[in-house]
Amino acid sequence: MSGGDRQWPEGREKAFATHLIHFGAEIDASTGASSVPIYQASTFHHDTIDKQMAYDYARSGNPTREALETQIALLEGGTRGFAFASGMAAISSAFMLLSAGDHVICTEDVYGGTYRLLTTILNRMNIETTFVDMTDLDAVTAARKPNTKAVFLETPSNPTLKITDIAAVASWAKQHGLLTMLDNTFMTPYYQRPIELGVDIVLHSATKFLGGHSDVIAGLAVVADESLGNRLKQIQNGMGNILGVQDSWLLMRGIKTLKARMDIHEANARKLAAWLVSRSDIERVYYPGLPDHAGREIHERQARGYGAVVSFDVGSEERAKRLLDRVSIPLVAVSLGGVESILSYPAMMSHASMPKSVRHERGIGDGLVRYSVGLEDIDDLLTDLERALKS
């Protein structure tokens, strides 16, 4: 008996926290094991060549990976989920739905890896991109061309945490037959469910908050309808950029504690942001939970939390590097979303592929640092930052 077969009162939906742990594939159907088995197999025996099997070759399907894909589809409210070898593998695969000659409208201060994909790889395949300030719906609509086929959103954006009105952009895109894709890495489905707001494909670097422990590289995609799912499955199978079974198992285990972790992450982040705002030696703080954040009202309409990423500008490259050298608690590293705090320098890390002039145009200055707030004691984090900033 699987977890999905057990009776539940009709008409009452389980809460998100329950779905994290009980998602319909969490109990092994053959043994009753409380953990999804790791099916370490590359191929599967056919009882008879004329009978179609549920699994034949692990690139096309594996029970461990399929359990994870079931889990993320349920959490995002989509029809089908897909697990990829990395966040960029998921994003790249979604863009493979397009064809040569197509045009994309994209958030201007998008993650550096997505920017690199669009400007150095997809452009060679004659897929054109216009980057716009998606806080301005007029700018989005003005960017549409006769060959526009897709809109790529990232909200809150990385690393300046700008907010896009998801429902407004998705509604406009549907009027013109455009595919919408949204990177939901910062918010996770716990805080934001874009499919309910009209988005076609939700994407994650599951390496970050979904995995949550800085020990797995993974990407996830969830589609809103079955037809789109069939097309993305064809791409996943054809390109072979699947997530391995060990990493699928690790990711499922990480997702089970998502709510508990995010509640603490966010509580710490809100305190850190308020503390930074109170300091005269910080030029600017970026966090959607701050009262003066330009997109706070829109964000609160479409999300149920503010997340755990706080960016702030210390004024100069020299001071940013001094800060990175002198903190003692956060990892100074690429990535975010781990149980440990991670302090990053976008100019030389996440957005190193973006030319300096482009970075500056998009508000990613040389003094900007990005703090992924972990689960440590917040007073210890503030004490550490106080010492590092003063020195």
N, C-alpha and C positions, 0 to 999 in steps of 0.2 A: 504494500500500500504506500503510495507516495504522499508527500505532505499536502498536495493539492486535492487528494481524494477524501480527506477527512472532513466531516460535516461542519458547516458553519451556518449560523442563523441567516436565513434568506432576507435580503433587503438591508443588511448591515455590512458596510464596507469596513475591512480591517484598516487600522491606522498605518501610517507610513512606517513607524518604528517596528510594527509587527511584520510588515512586508519585507523589511530588511533581512529578517531572519527566516521568515516563513513565506517563500516565494513560489512554492509549487514543485520545486525539484530538489529541495534541501534534504530529503530523506531518500536513501538508496532503495529503489523499488524491489530489488532482489534480496537484500539482506536486512534492511531496516537500519542501516548504519546512519548515525547522526551527522556524518560529514560526507559530502559528495566524493565518491572514490576518484582517484586519479587513474584514468584509463590510459596507461602508458603504452599505447599501441599505435602503430602506423597504418595497419590495415585490419580488415575484419573478414572472417570466414563466411562464405555463402553456402547455406545448406543445399541449395539447388540453384543452378545458374539462371533458371527461369523466374525465380522469386526475387522481387525487389526487396533489398535489405534496407533497414533504417540507416545503417552506416556501412560504407564500403572502404573508403580511404580517408585518413584523418584530416587531410587538407580540406576535404569537402564537408566533413562533420565528425565531431568527437563528443561523446556524452558529457565529459567534464566541461569542455568549452560551451557546449549547448546549455548546460545548467546555468552558467554565468550569463549567457545571452538571454535566457529566459528571465533571469533575475533583473537585469538592467532594463529590459523592455517593460517589465511590470512597474519598476520604480519610476520610469520616465513617462509611463502612460502611453506607450507606443504599441505597434502591432508586432514588431520584430526587432531583435537586437543582434549586434554583430561584434565580435571581439577580435581586435587586431594587435599586431606586434608592438605598436606604439601609438601615441596620440597622433603623430604626424602620418602614420600609416592609415589611420582612420580618416583623417582629413583628406589625404591624397586620394584615397579610394572614393570618397564622396565626390571629389572634383572629377574623377574619371567618368562620372555620369554625363559630363559635358563632352562636346565635340569640337574639333578644330573650327575656328571661325566664331565661336561663342564669346560672349562678353559677360564679365562678372562685376558686380558692385560689392565692394568690401569695406568694412570698418577701417578707417585710416590708421588708428593706433592699435593694429592687430598684433598678436603674438609674432615675434620675429621669425619663427620657423614657417608660419603660414605666409608671411610676407616673402620669405625666400622662395618658397614653393611657387608662388604666383609670379614672381618677377624674374626668376632664373631658370625655371623648369617648364611651367605651363605656358609661359610666353613663347618658348621655342616650339611649342605645339600649336601655336596660333590661337591660344586662348588669352584674351585680353582682359585686363583688370583696371577699373577705376576705383581709387581709394577716396572715400568721402567721410566727412564728419557726420556720423549717423545719429548724433544728438539733434540734427537738423533734418527733419523729414523732407523739407523742400530741396535740400541738397541731394538727398537720396533719389527723389523723383526726377530731379533735373539730370541725373547721371544716366538715366535709362536711354539705351540706343536701340535701333531696330534689331540688333543681334544679341541684346541682353537676354540671358537665360537663367541667371541665378543671382541671389543676394546672400552674402556671407556676413553674419552678425557675430559680434563678440561683446557680451554685456554682462557684468562690468568688463570694460576693456583692459587689456594688459599692456602697460603697467599703470596707466593714468586713471583707471576705474571710471571712465565715462559710461553713461547709461543711455542705452537705446530703447525706445518705446517698441517693444517686441510686437505687440498686437497691431500697432499702427503700421509698421513696416510689413508684417506678414499679410495684413489685409490688403494693402496696396499691391504687394507682390502677386497675390492670388488674382486680383483684378486683371493683371497683365500676364498671367500664366507663367510666372517666374518661380523657380525652385528656391526655397529658403533653407539655409543651413545655419546652425548656431552652435558656437563653442560654449558649452555650459560648464567648463572645468572649474571655474572659480566658485560657482554657486552650488553645483551638484543638484541632483533631483530633490534633495531634502529642502532646499531653499527656493528652487526655481524649476518650473516644469513647462518648457517652451512649447511642447506639442499642444498643450491645452490652450496656448495663445495663438495657434495657427501655424507654427513652424513645421516644416516637412521632415527635416533631419536634425537630430541633436547629436553633438559630438563631444567626446571627452578625452582629455589626456588622463586616463585612469591611474597613471603613475602618481598623480597628485592626491587630492583628498579622498577619492574613492578607495585607492589602495591604502593610503594613509600612513605607511610606515617606511617609506623611502627604500623599499626592497624589491620592487617590481616595476618593469617598464611595460605599459599596456595602453591600448586605445579602445574606445567603445563608440559605437554608433547605434542610434535607435531611429527607426522610420515611423512615419505616421500612418502609412497605408501599405497594404499587402503588395500592390503592384510595384511600388518603389522598393519594397523589401526584396522582391524577386530580382530586380535589376541590380541592387547592391550585392546580393548573394552571388550573382554571376560574376561580378567584379572581384569579390573576395576570393571566390574559388579560382577564377582565372589568373589572378595575380599572385595568389598564394601567400599573402601577407598576414597570416593567421597568428593568433596568440597560442603559445604552447600550453600544454595541459598543466604543468607545474605552476606556471604563472597564472593560469585561469583559476586554479585552486586557491593560490595566495590571495588573488584579488577578491574572490568570493568571501574569504575569511575576513579581509579588511572591510568590505562593504557592510558586513553585519554590525560593525560598531560605528558606522558613519554618524548616526544621530548623536550618540554619546560624545563622540569626538568633536563634531561641529559645534555643539552647544558650548563646550569649553573654549574651543578655538575662537568663536565669535565673542564670547564674553571677554576674553583677554584682548582681542583686537579692538573692541570698543573702548576699553580702558586705555590701551596704548595710544589710539588715535586722539582721544581727549587730552591725554598727557602731552602729546606732541604739539597739539594746538596751543596749549598754555605756555609753550616755550618761545622766547623771543629770538632764539638762535636757529629756528627752523623756518625756512622761507614759505613752505606750503605743504599741506597735508592732504592726501587724496584718500578718502574713505567714504563710501555711500551712506554710512550711518551718521555722518556729521551733519548738524543742523543746516549748515550753509552749503552743503554739496548741491551743485546745480541740478543733478538728476535725482535727488532723493525722493521727491514726490512720485515720479514715474517708477522708480525702483520699488517703492513700497506698494505700488499697485500690482506689480508683476512678480514680486518675490516676497518670501516670508522671513528673510533674514539678510544681514549685510555682509556676511562672509568673514574670512580670516586674513585677508590680504590688505595691508596698509602700505601705501607708498608715500614717501616724503622727500622733499628737496632740502639738502643741507647747505646749498649755496654755491658749491664749486666741486670740480673733480678732485681737487687736492683734499678737501675736507671729507668727501665721500670715501676716498681711499683710506684716509686716516681712521675713519669710523670703522671700516671693514677690518682694518688691521688690529683694532683695539677692543672690539667686543669679545667677550669670553664665553657666552652661552650659545648664541645662534651658530649654526653652521654657516660659513660663508661659502655659498655654493649656488650652482644652477639648480633650478627646480623649486618646488614649493609643495605645501600640503601634507608634510610629514608630521608625526607627533612632536618632533623637535622643531624649534623655530629655525627658519632659514632666511638669512639676509643676502640679498642679491644686488648686483650692480648692473642694471639693464644695458647700459651703454657698452659694456664689455662681455655681457653674458647673454641674456635672452634676446636682446635686440642688436647684437654685434653685427649681424648681417645687414642691418639697415644703415644706409649711409648717414653720416653725422648730420648733414643738412636736412635730410628727411626726418631724422629723429627729432631735431630741434623744431621743425615745423609742426610736429605732432605733439609737442609738449614734453618730450622725453629728453630732459636736459642732462648735462654732465654731472649735476649735483644730485640727481634723483637716485634713491635707493628704494628697494622693494622688500618689505618685511612680511614674510609668511609666519604668522604668529602661532606658536606651538602650544603644547599643553603644560608647559612649565608654570611654576608659580609666577603670577604676573608681577608681583613686587620684586622678585629676583630679576625679571626681564627689564623692568624700569630702572632698577639700581645699576644693572650692567650698562644700559644705554646712557644713563646719566654720567657714569664714570667715563665711558668712551667719548661722549660728546664734549665733556669738559676738558679732557686731556688733549 
